[in-house]
Amino acid sequence: MRAPRPGRVGIAWGVRARPLTDRAIRAAVRAALAHGGRAGIDVEVALVSDRHLASIHGRFLGDPAPTDVISFDLGEDGDGLAGEIYVSVDRARAVARERGERVERELALYLVHGALHLCGFDDRSVQDRARMRAAESLVLESLGPISGVRGGTRGPRVHRKIGKSSRG
């Protein structure tokens, strides 16, 4: 019996700085999808500026405030695109500096978080948030060192929102 094919993880860079390699991005997203039971789905990742992500946040979720990651579950589990993850590289850089973390680790965390949302993880209630944090730590730890990225705990986070695309 053959193992399922790894899902395609497309990457679009909307910023000049590239703190992670495309290979590290794919590894983080695929590890989170496997942890969440959706290994093999196709996902597009866009690494963008704060301004760009705030625009998406306002347009699709009615809140124009800056945020770190937004995921859109497109509902496909097969031969089509199943989800999109938008990550703010600017936000990762600022938060990493504030916390004394490496930007690579913060960015990997956002990628894992967004992919876990595509797997049905949520972080709105205290219980859901604890489940999300535990999954994030496990996935990051499973990756081992990727450009200095390691698992572990972190302090409280601002609430991230997810949304459904218009493709429903």
LUMLODO-100472 format. One record per residue: residue number from 1; residue in one letter; x, y, z of N, C-alpha, C in turn. Coordinates in steps of 0.001 Angstrom, whole numbers, plus 500000, padded with zeros to 6 digits. Layout:
<zados>
 num residu     nX     nY     nZ    caX    caY    caZ     cX     cY     cZ
 NUM      a      X      Y      Z      X      Y      Z      X      Y      Z
...
</zados>
This chain:
<zados>
 num residu     nX     nY     nZ    caX    caY    caZ     cX     cY     cZ
   1      m 500844 498825 500000 500000 500000 500000 500891 501241 500000
   2      r 500581 502188 499148 501374 503408 499028 500902 504454 500029
   3      a 501866 505231 500492 501524 506348 501378 500810 507414 500558
   4      p 499904 508175 501184 499230 509241 500437 500239 510281 499977
   5      r 499966 510870 498812 500867 511882 498278 500849 513097 499191
   6      p 501993 513740 499326 501971 514988 500097 501195 516028 499300
   7      g 500412 516813 499981 499657 517852 499301 500575 518911 498732
   8      r 500101 519563 497694 500870 520647 497097 500729 521877 497982
   9      v 501847 522490 498304 501851 523727 499071 502473 524790 498173
  10      g 501615 525602 497589 502083 526698 496753 502476 527875 497628
  11      i 503493 528600 497214 503990 529719 498016 504094 530961 497146
  12      a 503522 532053 497637 503620 533346 496959 504203 534347 497944
  13      w 505293 534967 497547 505941 535972 498376 505485 537358 497932
  14      g 504861 538089 498844 504436 539454 498563 505320 540475 499252
  15      v 506425 540001 499814 507388 540871 500492 508789 540481 500034
  16      r 509731 541400 500190 511106 541123 499760 511839 540193 500712
  17      a 511727 540459 502013 512444 539651 503015 511875 538236 503033
  18      r 512758 537261 503088 512341 535859 503110 513026 535143 504275
  19      p 512465 535278 505475 513089 534700 506658 513146 533174 506659
  20      l 512254 532509 505953 512244 531051 505856 512398 530637 504401
  21      t 512973 529481 504188 513047 528936 502835 511691 528370 502452
  22      d 511459 528231 501177 510215 527604 500723 510115 526182 501262
  23      r 511236 525501 501337 511253 524131 501864 510780 524092 503326
  24      a 511256 525029 504144 510854 525100 505550 509362 525434 505671
  25      i 508868 526306 504800 507443 526661 504807 506602 525430 504498
  26      r 506976 524722 503454 506227 523509 503089 506250 522479 504223
  27      a 507411 522307 504851 507534 521338 505949 506614 521711 507105
  28      a 506567 522986 507474 505727 523431 508584 504246 523212 508275
  29      v 503827 523599 507086 502418 523457 506707 502031 521981 506623
  30      r 502859 521172 505977 502546 519744 505842 502515 519036 507191
  31      a 503422 519390 508093 503431 518761 509425 502149 519100 510188
  32      a 501706 520348 510102 500481 520747 510786 499260 520066 510174
  33      l 499224 519981 508853 498095 519306 508190 498060 517827 508549
  34      a 499216 517182 508615 499274 515772 508999 498799 515607 510437
  35      h 499229 516478 511321 498809 516420 512728 497292 516569 512833
  36      g 496730 517438 512000 495299 517705 512049 494441 516762 511216
  37      g 495056 515759 510590 494277 514782 509836 493913 515178 508421
  38      r 494608 516165 507855 494313 516578 506480 495557 516538 505595
  39      a 496425 515578 505866 497616 515407 505024 497167 515164 503591
  40      g 497886 515707 502662 497590 515465 501256 496723 516517 500593
  41      i 496188 517471 501362 495379 518507 500708 496301 519562 500090
  42      d 495782 520275 499124 496530 521334 498455 496212 522674 499117
  43      v 497279 523408 499423 497150 524678 500134 498028 525721 499446
  44      e 497542 526937 499401 498339 528074 498925 498706 528919 500134
  45      v 499959 529320 500209 500454 530172 501292 500912 531485 500678
  46      a 500442 532591 501227 500885 533911 500782 501544 534614 501968
  47      l 502792 535007 501779 503538 535734 502807 503520 537197 502403
  48      v 502841 538016 503207 502509 539376 502810 502893 540389 503885
  49      s 502669 541649 503587 502924 542739 504522 501741 542910 505482
  50      d 501966 543646 506563 500881 543985 507497 499736 544681 506764
  51      r 500107 545619 505915 499095 546398 505193 498221 545501 504321
  52      h 498854 544581 503613 498107 543676 502739 497172 542772 503550
  53      l 497690 542216 504646 496861 541309 505452 495741 542067 506152
  54      a 495993 543305 506588 494935 544114 507198 493815 544371 506189
  55      s 494179 544554 504932 493186 544754 503881 492303 543507 503712
  56      i 492926 542341 503710 492175 541072 503611 491303 540893 504848
  57      h 491864 541198 505991 491154 541090 507260 489881 541943 507230
  58      g 489996 543170 506750 488841 544051 506658 487833 543594 505622
  59      r 488334 543194 504478 487449 542822 503369 486633 541566 503656
  60      f 487270 540544 504211 486585 539266 504392 486060 539022 505802
  61      l 486641 539702 506796 486231 539445 508174 485693 540687 508882
  62      g 485601 541790 508145 484998 542988 508696 485820 543697 509762
  63      d 487101 543394 509852 487969 544026 510853 489265 544442 510169
  64      p 489448 545732 509908 490634 546179 509177 491907 546273 510020
  65      a 491871 545792 511251 493058 545856 512114 494112 544858 511634
  66      p 495377 545181 511867 496436 544232 511509 496263 542919 512285
  67      t 496683 541842 511680 496638 540523 512309 497838 539736 511818
  68      d 498041 538546 512356 499228 537784 511986 498981 536714 510940
  69      v 497856 536039 511003 497565 534966 510047 496059 534844 509854
  70      i 495666 534576 508638 494265 534305 508305 494242 533081 507408
  71      s 493342 532161 507716 493174 530956 506899 491784 530950 506285
  72      f 491723 530477 505057 490437 530308 504386 490307 528842 503997
  73      d 489311 528177 504561 489034 526784 504224 488148 526788 502981
  74      l 488673 526259 501900 487942 526271 500637 487148 524996 500419
  75      g 487249 524068 501364 486377 522902 501368 486715 521772 500429
  76      e 487821 521782 499763 488186 520699 498849 489118 519724 499557
  77      d 488925 518452 499334 489826 517420 499862 490107 516429 498756
  78      g 490780 516824 497747 491047 515908 496648 491843 516596 495572
  79      d 491197 516770 494446 491904 517320 493294 491803 518833 493178
  80      g 491454 519492 494252 491351 520942 494180 492016 521608 495359
  81      l 492091 522913 495282 492679 523697 496349 491787 523622 497583
  82      a 492360 523239 498727 491580 523055 499947 491645 524255 500879
  83      g 492687 525061 500750 492777 526185 501662 493828 527184 501269
  84      e 493699 528361 501875 494664 529427 501688 495081 529923 503068
  85      i 496371 530216 503196 496903 530759 504442 497650 532044 504090
  86      y 497262 533144 504714 497922 534436 504525 498646 534778 505817
  87      v 499927 535081 505717 500750 535346 506889 501448 536692 506735
  88      s 501427 537490 507795 502124 538775 507779 503567 538592 508245
  89      v 504501 538789 507326 505923 538730 507664 506278 539919 508560
  90      d 505662 541067 508317 505907 542252 509151 505527 541973 510605
  91      r 504372 541369 510800 503885 541075 512154 504816 540071 512829
  92      a 505258 539050 512093 506173 538056 512663 507463 538730 513118
  93      r 507967 539628 512318 509207 540333 512658 509013 541172 513928
  94      a 507927 541938 513996 507675 542813 515144 507450 542013 516432
  95      v 506650 540971 516358 506359 540167 517550 507604 539415 518003
  96      a 508367 538895 517059 509600 538189 517415 510557 539136 518149
  97      r 510702 540324 517645 511592 541316 518285 511090 541626 519699
  98      e 509770 541826 519834 509163 542139 521132 509372 541014 522146
  99      r 509330 539776 521703 509445 538616 522592 510865 538062 522699
 100      g 511780 538625 521941 513137 538108 521957 513264 536754 521269
 101      e 512391 536492 520325 512395 535248 519552 513045 535494 518197
 102      r 513309 534425 517495 513782 534546 516115 512580 534708 515196
 103      v 512701 535539 514190 511595 535764 513260 511214 534457 512564
 104      e 512184 533588 512303 511894 532305 511640 510928 531466 512475
 105      r 511154 531463 513786 510292 530686 514670 508876 531261 514697
 106      e 508784 532577 514803 507469 533222 514848 506706 532978 513550
 107      l 507395 533079 512441 506771 532847 511142 506316 531390 511006
 108      a 507149 530452 511445 506763 529040 511415 505543 528805 512287
 109      l 505491 529459 513427 504331 529347 514310 503062 529802 513594
 110      y 503124 530927 512895 501952 531427 512171 501517 530450 511078
 111      l 502475 529868 510384 502163 528887 509336 501469 527670 509936
 112      v 502009 527166 511032 501421 526007 511711 500022 526357 512208
 113      h 499888 527515 512816 498589 527951 513332 497539 528019 512212
 114      g 497919 528650 511106 496984 528754 509978 496592 527408 509420
 115      a 497556 526497 509307 497254 525152 508795 496369 524379 509766
 116      l 496597 524541 511059 495743 523858 512044 494308 524364 511972
 117      h 494128 525658 511679 492766 526164 511471 492095 525422 510312
 118      l 492846 525113 509274 492279 524374 508134 491880 522956 508522
 119      c 492408 522484 509641 492099 521138 510134 490975 521153 511164
 120      g 490388 522308 511395 489276 522404 512326 489642 522880 513722
 121      f 490909 523152 513973 491294 523699 515274 490798 525137 515360
 122      d 490411 525528 516557 489935 526885 516779 490631 527424 518021
 123      d 490503 528705 518265 491133 529287 519444 490262 530372 520071
 124      r 488962 530194 519960 488052 531210 520495 487732 530998 521973
 125      s 487565 529755 522379 487303 529490 523791 488606 529126 524489
 126      v 488597 529171 525808 489785 528824 526585 490192 527377 526304
 127      q 489231 526478 526256 489519 525062 525995 490073 524863 524582
 128      d 489463 525493 523600 489946 525382 522216 491349 525975 522072
 129      r 491571 527088 522745 492877 527735 522678 493965 526833 523266
 130      a 493659 526166 524368 494629 525250 524986 494933 524087 524042
 131      r 493915 523577 523385 494099 522482 522415 494950 522956 521234
 132      m 494692 524177 520762 495469 524747 519655 496919 524915 520068
 133      r 497166 525488 521248 498539 525720 521709 499306 524409 521842
 134      a 498647 523378 522360 499306 522073 522498 499661 521509 521123
 135      a 498752 521639 520167 499017 521143 518806 500153 521932 518158
 136      e 500150 523254 518327 501234 524081 517775 502588 523615 518306
 137      s 502669 523427 519608 503936 523015 520232 504389 521653 519718
 138      l 503457 520706 519621 503807 519374 519123 504314 519429 517687
 139      v 503631 520182 516853 504028 520273 515443 505391 520956 515324
 140      l 505574 522073 515999 506856 522774 515919 507992 521891 516433
 141      e 507742 521165 517498 508770 520274 518040 509082 519156 517050
 142      s 508060 518654 516365 508268 517561 515404 509131 517988 514218
 143      l 509152 519279 513940 509929 519782 512814 511425 519785 513101
 144      g 511772 519807 514385 513182 519914 514723 513688 521270 514306
 145      p 514997 521415 514206 515526 522727 513834 515338 523017 512348
 146      i 514543 524023 512050 514367 524508 510673 514722 525976 510714
 147      s 515853 526324 510202 516317 527714 510228 516201 528291 511636
 148      g 516558 527494 512629 516523 527972 514000 515162 527851 514640
 149      v 514211 527186 514003 512870 527072 514548 512802 525876 515483
 150      r 512312 526096 516676 512111 525013 517641 510749 525206 518284
 151      g 510210 524141 518822 508913 524191 519503 509037 524857 520853
 152      g 507994 524726 521634 508026 525290 522976 506815 526153 523225
 153      t 506762 526696 524406 505602 527482 524779 505872 528954 524550
 154      r 504823 529703 524571 504945 531135 524441 503819 531784 525210
 155      g 503914 533061 525366 502937 533805 526151 501616 533982 525430
 156      p 500716 534755 526025 499397 534972 525442 499491 535640 524073
 157      r 498546 535323 523224 498522 535834 521849 497279 536667 521627
 158      v 497368 537513 520650 496172 538223 520226 495313 537223 519467
 159      h 494001 537363 519574 493098 536431 518912 493194 536569 517402
 160      r 493392 535469 516734 493407 535447 515271 492038 534994 514790
 161      k 491653 535453 513655 490354 535074 513110 490544 534229 511874
 162      i 489571 533369 511631 489569 532597 510403 488276 532904 509674
 163      g 488248 532597 508424 487041 532850 507667 486871 531854 506557
 164      k 485684 531788 506037 485381 530967 504885 485470 531867 503661
 165      s 485998 531352 502605 486050 532155 501388 484676 532194 500752
 166      s 484534 533022 499772 483254 533117 499075 482951 531871 498248
 167      r 483990 531006 498056 483755 529764 497303 482960 528785 498118
 168      g 482950 528976 499486 482199 528156 500415 482330 526745 500169
</zados>
